[in-house]
């Protein structure tokens, strides 16, 4: 195939600006990536955050936030940091005052 005299390679899938486009024009790959994050990554990171966050060190929170940013980079979307999740849970009354 060519466009204006330039040969264009035909591929089954192409990633552009973090979005996976395929020759079927469906969103399966993008949906699978977000589902994976929600079911595997987020559940492990945020499991029992109510219990461990108050006692975690700044170093540990930075390391976990780095992991969250990396996951967001892979998924090409913005994800809430550990600190943001803790703040939301705190305002919802899930934490006692320390």
N, C-alpha and C positions, 0 to 999 in steps of 0.2 A: 504494500500500500504506500502511496506517496501523497503528500500535500504540497502544492505549489512546487513540484519538482523535487522535494526532499523525501527520501525514503523514511518511512515510519515503521518501527518495529512493532509487531503485534504481540502483546503479552496477555497472559491470563489474569495477572494481578499487578497493580502498581501502587506504591505508597507515595502520596503527594501531600505535603504539609501535615503529616501525621494521620491522614485519612487513607484507609486502604480501599482502593477502587478496583473492581474486578470486571471481567467481561460480561457478567450477568447483571451488573448494576444492583447488587443486593448489599446489605449491610452486615452480613453474617460475621465476617472477621472482626469488624468494629464492635459489634454487640458481644461477641465471644470475649474480646479483650476486656471490656468493662465488666462483664459477668465474672470473669476470672479475678479481676481486682476485688470486686465486692465479696465474692465467696471465699477467696483464699488469702489475699494480702490484707485487706482491711479487717477481716474477721480476726486474723492472728494479731495484728498490730493493736487493734482497739479492744480485744477481749480483756475484760476485767480492768480497763483503764481507770475505772472508778477506784479500784483497790490499790493499784501500784503507782498511779501518777503522782500522788502527794509525796511519796517517798523516793521518787526517782531523782537522780542527779541531773544537773544541767547538761553534763556530757551525754548521759543516756538519752535525754530528750532531743538533743541535737542529732545524735546518731539515728534515732527513729524518724525525726523530721526529714533527715537526708534521705532515708529510705522511702518516705512518702513522696518527696519531691522527685526521686528517681522513678517511682511508679507513675507519677503524673507525667513525667517526661516521656516514658515509654508509651503511655496511653494518649499522650498529647492533649491533656486536659488538666485543669487546676484541681487539686485535691486539698481538703482541709488538713491543716497541720495537727499534730498531737495537741498543741496548746489551744487551738481553736475548738477541737472536740471537747477537751477538758472544760473550757470556759462554757460551752453550750450545756454540757452535763451539769456543771456547777450551778448555772442559772436555773436549770430545771429541778434543782433540789436533790441531785444524786450524791452530793458530797456533804459531809458535815464540816463545820468550821474547824480549822486547825490553828 
